Amino acid sequence: MTDARWRTATRSSNNGGNCVEVADNLPGRVLVRDSKDRDGGTLTFAPPAWASFVDAVRATAR
């Protein structure tokens, strides 16, 4: 996973550190990890599954 470019959401800075980091620069997969425990494990999603998840979160946040 050394090629992963991790990022956090721009809105995650005001939630007390409770956020995830996402690396979506790798072909065919999106990686997700806890920003407070970067060595604690990584979830891997297919890009369509990640897009569906993000769409669902956005729909419930409105």
N, C-alpha and C positions, 0 to 999 in steps of 0.2 A: 504494500500500500504506500510505498514511498512516492509514487507519482500523484497521489491524491492531493488536491488543493482544497483545504477545508475552509468553510466560511460559516458564519452565524448570521441569523436574520438581523436586519437593522433594528427591528423592534425588540430584540431580546435583551437589550442593555438595561432596561428598567424593571426586570422581573427578579432581581435578587440572585442572578446567576443560574437560574433554572432554565437552561436552554439546551438545544442540540446543535451540533455542527454537521454540515452536509458537504459532501464532495460529489459533485455531479459532472466532473470533467473526464471521467473514465468511460471508455466505450462499453456500452451494454450493461452498465450498473450504476447505481447511486448508493453511496455509503452514508451511514448515519451513526453518530456516536454522541455520548453525553459529554458536554463541554467541561463538566467538573471531574470526570473520570475517563480521560482520553485513552487510557490503557485497559479499561474495563470491558472492552468488547465493541464490535462494530456490527451493525445490521446492514445487510445488502438487499437492495430492491432492484427489480427490473425497472427501467425508466417509465414504462406505462403504469406500473403499479404505484410508483412514487408520485407520478402526475395525478393519478386518481385520488391518492391520499391527500395531497396538497389541495386539490379542488374541493374535497369533502371538508377539510378544515376551514377553508375560506368560506364555504357556504354556511357553516355553523357559526362563524365569527361575525356574521352580518347582523 
